[in-house]
Amino acid sequence: MGKWPRLDKIEMIDGPIDKQSYERQIKKLQDRLLDLHIHDLRTGGRVLICLDGWDAAGKGGMIERMVAGLEPKSVQVWRIGAPTPEEQGRHYLWRFWNRLPAPGNWAIFDRTWYGRVLVERIEGFCEKSAWERAYREINEFERQLADDGVRIVKLLVHVSAEEQKRRMIERLSKPSKHYKIGLEDFRNIAKRKQYLDAYDDMLERTDTEHAPWHVVASDEKMHARLKGLKIVADRLGEGVKIEDHELDPRILEAAYEAWGWRPEKSADGKK
């Protein structure tokens, strides 16, 4: 759609925010997400939230805040790594079709099918003709889902090279975070220029009306989490009217028979 600046040119600093203000804002956004989630549970809505971005950009922390307070049985978080032996040799979208949300469910992907035009492109895991073809295939895949009623939110979480280095060194310095870093991280860091090119191509060629991209600068984690949750809430809230849900009269009757309980009336005479 031609609207994206190169990632290394976007503004990364948002200014200070105190912890108390952050906690207040994040709780408000989490409450909005819960309202939307309950709406989908009642109506059978399906939601697909996709996060891609650099190593140590903060995708995991953003997802943790996103799902906090949601109904856990109907939210699935998929952390995507290398394909399993069963998945190898099949079409690369096959393993994602198997993880799509059922009615009333939200599926959150920590890395996605865009690996085809990112890591697989850069590391040579597929032929150039295959990853070039993937832009069309991905757009068609998302178009099919949107046409079938799935609401899609795509976030690209971006971190500067300097802040990524600082976070990586922190992981190396803390034994409790050693599991978060591997040799592949350093291979990716060494190819940052190539990844920047790949991200730019991805944004330019797969930013569509039915599944637009949203770039979140994440050098400041608190700002990034607030931005990410707000984007999701705003996108999922489009055209949705949240209303109080009346209890089924049969449930009220069952409660009366079990405990003799009736709902109290308010001052205006409403229950």
Buried (B, 14 or more C-beta within 10 A) or exposed (E): EEEBEEBBEEEBEBEEEEEEEBEEBBEBBBEBBBBBBBBBBEEEBBBBBBBBBBBBBBBBBBBEBBBEEBBEEBBBBBEBEEBEEEBEEEEBBEBBEEEBBEEBBBBBBBBBBBBBBBBBBBBEBBEEEBBBBBBEBBBEBBBEBBEEEBBBBBBBBBBBEEBBEEBBEEBEEEEEEEEBBEEEBEEBBEBEEBBBBBBBBBBBBBBBEBBBBBBBBBBBBBBBBBBBBBBBBEBBBEEBEEEEEEEEEEEBEEBEEEEEEEEEEEEEEEE
